[in-house]
Amino acid sequence: MRDTKLRFAIMCNGVHLAHWQSQCIRELVDSKLAVPVLLIQPKDRNQKSQFDQLKSVARRIREVPFILYNRFCVKPNSQAHKKVDCRDILGSLRKIQCRTKKKGRNRERFSANDVAQVVSADLDFILRFSFGIIVGDILSAARYGIWSFHHGDNRKYRGSPPGFWEVFFGDPNTGVVLQRLDEDLGSGQVLHRGVFETQRSYTRNVENIHMRASYFPLRVCKAIAAGTKLPPKTEVCSEVFTVPSGLQLLVYAGKQLVRILRLLYRRLFYFDIWNVGVVDQTIKNILESRTIKRVSWFKSRSSRAGPLIYLADPFGYEKDSQLRVLVEEYSYKTGKGHISSMDLLDAVRPGQRKPAICLPEHLSYPFVFKGADGVPSCIPERAEAENISLFQQQPDGTWRFVRDLITGIRAIDPTYLFYHGEHWLFFTIAGGTHQLQAYYAKTLDGPWKPHALNPLKEDITCSRPAGAIFQVDDILYRPAQDATGTYGGAIRIMRLDKLSHTEFDESEYLRLLPDKDGPFPDGLHTINTVSNRVLIDGKRFRFILNGPLHRFRWKRAIRKRQAPG
């Protein structure tokens, strides 16, 4: 572990920064891991030759429609780009004003004297919020180089404007990377990567990706402080996008109208209906065949009663030689779920379902395991109560609250793991962040400590847990939800490569999709194994003619339950 603070400089135009940039710096300062010591500012930035000015005017004529749209429709509604006075943390810093020289097309090189001044500051890294495409010795003036945001997945989108083309093409995900710049334009070392859900409009998407990714430099500083090796360079796409033309903006407006109408229709008349099934395969067979088949689905009550009740999140265990399953039983009528229990007759057919854990708040994801004493224990999701709690089954089959493990945190899908003599909990945070967190403790009673790299990752395709971590042939696999395009659309099986107090690394092994020809073809977001059987859940979109009425009552029930007092 590193004992001293990381020293960093900021490339910027002054002490008034965009809100997302200000938040990025304040998070670094508040963490006590890094301290700003230098501002690197451009000098005579606006001095251009007449030829360069003519070229700039010619280029911007094509961009006029987008410039106007961005100026009057996007920026006024963007909190991320509102200017914030940062004199309280930047005003007293040493400043270097640098005049760069153009090298080739759109590239800037710092003078040897300016580079020497930067080197003399003894920097660990430089955050780039200004200047253009930087080349030359300045790239190695700090120990860990110059860090620059690329608001887009550089494996698919390069160029500008950030966050626009994902919305234009209907890409369900938008990526952001923090990279270390090098001479190879656009393909620097990716220090941290995040994947977020693409928002419904360009304005919302720009806001989302800038604010949600502002913690990336802090995440990299945590890795450096923990002594974690930074990731190697990765491949990037070759196509470079440019500012859309006026015609493309018209096409974008038409697409947005269609998307809004389609979204409104689906929200009014379609409901997510989940159900639980038993797979006649072992988990090892699923890994080898890379598919799920031969599913025996539980009888669905929603086919008779409309979108009133569904079952999801199955977890199984053995009790007195009998297979038992805990599930989330959700009611659209009450707007909340509770935990129900049932036996598996013939290891396939469900027996009578009965309530197991019922509390005033919504409950789901009943993670079940057996402790050292062999007693079945359950850690359900209690995000609304802001607690991660432990329940144990009593001799009479009822479940009793034992204690809170972690309080004051809105954990989604808490997943327990006993690994190398320690207790671990993995979960994401409520609010749609898809930030994977990990906590560990010597005993189940705690104290529970956060992982040095929290959040471990933020990726809508593989952060949120989708079931218990399992082991096959001495390899640990972590099921993760893939919400690309729809909530709970698929499951990615991640191979857990490194796990310690200061390290975490995983890689995708396979992606499991729902059976498009089955009765639940629209989603798959939980997979668990019990006694050589595999439990899953599946989703289908169900059309309800009086859906608007159902939805109104459903939302009213949620608001009433969550109202204070």
Helices and strands as residue ranges (DSSP letters): E 6-11, E 16-18, H 19-31, E 34-42, H 50-69, I 70-74, G 75-77, E 83-85, H 87-90, E 94-98, E 101-102, E 107-109, H 112-120, E 125-128, E 133-135, G 137-140, E 146-150, E 158-159, H 164-168, E 173-180, E 189-197, H 202-212, H 216-225, E 240-241, H 246-269, E 270-279, H 283-289, E 295-297, H 302-305, E 309-319, E 322-331, E 336-345, E 349-350, E 354-357, E 364-370, E 376-382, G 383-385, E 387-393, E 399-407, E 411-419, E 422-429, E 435-441, E 449-450, E 457-459, E 470-472, E 475-482, E 490-499, E 504-512, E 527-530, E 533-543, H 547-562
